[in-house]
Amino acid sequence: MDIFKECKQLLEEKGVNTHSSIDFEVNGEMMSLTLEYIIDTYMQASQESQLVFLRALQKSSSSPQEIQAFFEGMGKLLLMTQLTDKDLSTLS
């Protein structure tokens, strides 16, 4: 089974809807990222990074609150990376 499917299956087993979203405030504007989008984005990284993501998700999946905190953290990291990449591209 591929890692993306393993992540989704783990969440489904815990009763978490992968289409649910988390809201973030970025520069005064609200942005929503679905859990599936966050997973999919991390699955575009190297095989090793995908495994790290899966293992971290497995470790944080003992309760819905831990799962939410995990995805809030991963979503923030994605947004910070995107903002940094965008800021750096405007400097070139």
C-alpha atoms as an extended CHARMM CRD file, in Angstrom:
* protein
*
        92  EXT
         1         1  MET       CA              0.0000000000        0.0000000000        0.0000000000  PROA      1               0.0000000000
         2         2  ASP       CA              1.3280000000        3.4490000000       -0.7600000000  PROA      2               0.0000000000
         3         3  ILE       CA              2.0340000000        5.9070000000        2.0270000000  PROA      3               0.0000000000
         4         4  PHE       CA             -0.7260000000        8.3320000000        1.0010000000  PROA      4               0.0000000000
         5         5  LYS       CA             -3.2960000000        5.5490000000        1.3230000000  PROA      5               0.0000000000
         6         6  GLU       CA             -1.8070000000        4.4460000000        4.6500000000  PROA      6               0.0000000000
         7         7  CYS       CA             -2.2110000000        7.9770000000        6.0320000000  PROA      7               0.0000000000
         8         8  LYS       CA             -5.8070000000        8.1950000000        4.8360000000  PROA      8               0.0000000000
         9         9  GLN       CA             -6.6220000000        4.7250000000        6.1710000000  PROA      9               0.0000000000
        10        10  LEU       CA             -5.1490000000        5.5740000000        9.5740000000  PROA      10              0.0000000000
        11        11  LEU       CA             -7.3240000000        8.6860000000        9.7820000000  PROA      11              0.0000000000
        12        12  GLU       CA            -10.4250000000        6.8170000000        8.6350000000  PROA      12              0.0000000000
        13        13  GLU       CA             -9.8170000000        4.1470000000       11.2990000000  PROA      13              0.0000000000
        14        14  LYS       CA             -9.7330000000        6.9460000000       13.8880000000  PROA      14              0.0000000000
        15        15  GLY       CA            -12.9720000000        8.4060000000       12.4990000000  PROA      15              0.0000000000
        16        16  VAL       CA            -11.3080000000       11.4980000000       11.0490000000  PROA      16              0.0000000000
        17        17  ASN       CA            -12.6470000000       12.8740000000        7.7660000000  PROA      17              0.0000000000
        18        18  THR       CA             -9.7410000000       13.6640000000        5.4490000000  PROA      18              0.0000000000
        19        19  HSD       CA            -11.8830000000       16.2750000000        3.6950000000  PROA      19              0.0000000000
        20        20  SER       CA            -12.2230000000       18.3100000000        6.8800000000  PROA      20              0.0000000000
        21        21  SER       CA            -10.2040000000       21.4940000000        6.9130000000  PROA      21              0.0000000000
        22        22  ILE       CA             -8.1580000000       23.5940000000        9.2800000000  PROA      22              0.0000000000
        23        23  ASP       CA             -8.3120000000       27.3820000000        9.1120000000  PROA      23              0.0000000000
        24        24  PHE       CA             -5.1900000000       29.5140000000        9.3160000000  PROA      24              0.0000000000
        25        25  GLU       CA             -4.8330000000       33.2730000000        9.4190000000  PROA      25              0.0000000000
        26        26  VAL       CA             -2.1580000000       34.4800000000        7.0110000000  PROA      26              0.0000000000
        27        27  ASN       CA             -1.4460000000       38.1930000000        6.7560000000  PROA      27              0.0000000000
        28        28  GLY       CA             -4.9300000000       38.9970000000        8.0380000000  PROA      28              0.0000000000
        29        29  GLU       CA             -6.6680000000       36.6300000000        5.6160000000  PROA      29              0.0000000000
        30        30  MET       CA             -8.1840000000       33.2500000000        6.4230000000  PROA      30              0.0000000000
        31        31  MET       CA             -6.9460000000       30.2280000000        4.5110000000  PROA      31              0.0000000000
        32        32  SER       CA             -8.3150000000       26.6980000000        4.7890000000  PROA      32              0.0000000000
        33        33  LEU       CA             -6.3260000000       23.5560000000        4.0980000000  PROA      33              0.0000000000
        34        34  THR       CA             -7.9530000000       20.1340000000        4.0240000000  PROA      34              0.0000000000
        35        35  LEU       CA             -6.2120000000       17.2700000000        5.7560000000  PROA      35              0.0000000000
        36        36  GLU       CA             -6.0650000000       15.4780000000        2.4050000000  PROA      36              0.0000000000
        37        37  TYR       CA             -4.3140000000       18.4890000000        0.8180000000  PROA      37              0.0000000000
        38        38  ILE       CA             -1.7490000000       18.5490000000        3.6280000000  PROA      38              0.0000000000
        39        39  ILE       CA             -1.1000000000       14.8160000000        3.2300000000  PROA      39              0.0000000000
        40        40  ASP       CA             -0.9040000000       15.0830000000       -0.5560000000  PROA      40              0.0000000000
        41        41  THR       CA              1.5660000000       17.9630000000       -0.3810000000  PROA      41              0.0000000000
        42        42  TYR       CA              3.8940000000       16.0680000000        1.9470000000  PROA      42              0.0000000000
        43        43  MET       CA              3.6130000000       12.9920000000       -0.2920000000  PROA      43              0.0000000000
        44        44  GLN       CA              5.2900000000       14.9810000000       -3.0720000000  PROA      44              0.0000000000
        45        45  ALA       CA              8.5050000000       14.9690000000       -1.0420000000  PROA      45              0.0000000000
        46        46  SER       CA             11.1360000000       12.2300000000       -1.0430000000  PROA      46              0.0000000000
        47        47  GLN       CA             10.2870000000        8.6710000000       -0.0010000000  PROA      47              0.0000000000
        48        48  GLU       CA             12.2140000000        9.2040000000        3.2340000000  PROA      48              0.0000000000
        49        49  SER       CA             10.2430000000       12.3800000000        4.0340000000  PROA      49              0.0000000000
        50        50  GLN       CA              7.0000000000       10.5520000000        3.3090000000  PROA      50              0.0000000000
        51        51  LEU       CA              7.9470000000        7.8410000000        5.8000000000  PROA      51              0.0000000000
        52        52  VAL       CA              8.8420000000       10.4580000000        8.4190000000  PROA      52              0.0000000000
        53        53  PHE       CA              5.4230000000       12.0770000000        7.9000000000  PROA      53              0.0000000000
        54        54  LEU       CA              3.6470000000        8.7210000000        8.2530000000  PROA      54              0.0000000000
        55        55  ARG       CA              5.5760000000        7.7550000000       11.4060000000  PROA      55              0.0000000000
        56        56  ALA       CA              4.8890000000       11.1360000000       12.9860000000  PROA      56              0.0000000000
        57        57  LEU       CA              1.1950000000       10.8060000000       12.1460000000  PROA      57              0.0000000000
        58        58  GLN       CA              1.1190000000        7.3110000000       13.6380000000  PROA      58              0.0000000000
        59        59  LYS       CA              2.7080000000        8.6000000000       16.8580000000  PROA      59              0.0000000000
        60        60  SER       CA              0.2210000000       11.4620000000       17.1390000000  PROA      60              0.0000000000
        61        61  SER       CA             -2.8980000000        9.4590000000       16.3460000000  PROA      61              0.0000000000
        62        62  SER       CA             -3.9010000000        8.3490000000       19.8360000000  PROA      62              0.0000000000
        63        63  SER       CA             -6.6490000000       10.9740000000       20.0880000000  PROA      63              0.0000000000
        64        64  PRO       CA             -8.5530000000       13.3460000000       17.7890000000  PROA      64              0.0000000000
        65        65  GLN       CA             -6.9580000000       16.2920000000       19.6060000000  PROA      65              0.0000000000
        66        66  GLU       CA             -3.4540000000       15.0030000000       18.8940000000  PROA      66              0.0000000000
        67        67  ILE       CA             -4.3400000000       14.4030000000       15.2510000000  PROA      67              0.0000000000
        68        68  GLN       CA             -5.6870000000       17.9380000000       14.9530000000  PROA      68              0.0000000000
        69        69  ALA       CA             -2.5790000000       19.3800000000       16.6080000000  PROA      69              0.0000000000
        70        70  PHE       CA             -0.3890000000       17.3540000000       14.2240000000  PROA      70              0.0000000000
        71        71  PHE       CA             -2.1860000000       18.7030000000       11.1490000000  PROA      71              0.0000000000
        72        72  GLU       CA             -2.2350000000       22.2460000000       12.5150000000  PROA      72              0.0000000000
        73        73  GLY       CA              1.5350000000       22.0720000000       12.9030000000  PROA      73              0.0000000000
        74        74  MET       CA              2.1080000000       20.4970000000        9.4930000000  PROA      74              0.0000000000
        75        75  GLY       CA             -0.2410000000       23.0180000000        7.8550000000  PROA      75              0.0000000000
        76        76  LYS       CA              1.6000000000       25.9240000000        9.4790000000  PROA      76              0.0000000000
        77        77  LEU       CA              4.8810000000       24.5150000000        8.2470000000  PROA      77              0.0000000000
        78        78  LEU       CA              3.5030000000       24.2600000000        4.7040000000  PROA      78              0.0000000000
        79        79  LEU       CA              2.2130000000       27.8280000000        4.7840000000  PROA      79              0.0000000000
        80        80  MET       CA              5.4750000000       29.1860000000        6.1970000000  PROA      80              0.0000000000
        81        81  THR       CA              7.4180000000       27.3570000000        3.4900000000  PROA      81              0.0000000000
        82        82  GLN       CA              5.1440000000       28.6870000000        0.7620000000  PROA      82              0.0000000000
        83        83  LEU       CA              5.3710000000       32.2350000000        2.0960000000  PROA      83              0.0000000000
        84        84  THR       CA              9.1480000000       32.0180000000        2.3800000000  PROA      84              0.0000000000
        85        85  ASP       CA              9.4550000000       30.6410000000       -1.1590000000  PROA      85              0.0000000000
        86        86  LYS       CA              7.1740000000       33.4090000000       -2.4210000000  PROA      86              0.0000000000
        87        87  ASP       CA              9.1490000000       36.0880000000       -0.5520000000  PROA      87              0.0000000000
        88        88  LEU       CA             12.4520000000       34.7410000000       -1.8610000000  PROA      88              0.0000000000
        89        89  SER       CA             11.1940000000       34.6490000000       -5.4400000000  PROA      89              0.0000000000
        90        90  THR       CA             10.2750000000       38.3500000000       -5.2720000000  PROA      90              0.0000000000
        91        91  LEU       CA             13.8810000000       39.1620000000       -4.2870000000  PROA      91              0.0000000000
        92        92  SER       CA             15.3770000000       37.5320000000       -7.4010000000  PROA      92              0.0000000000
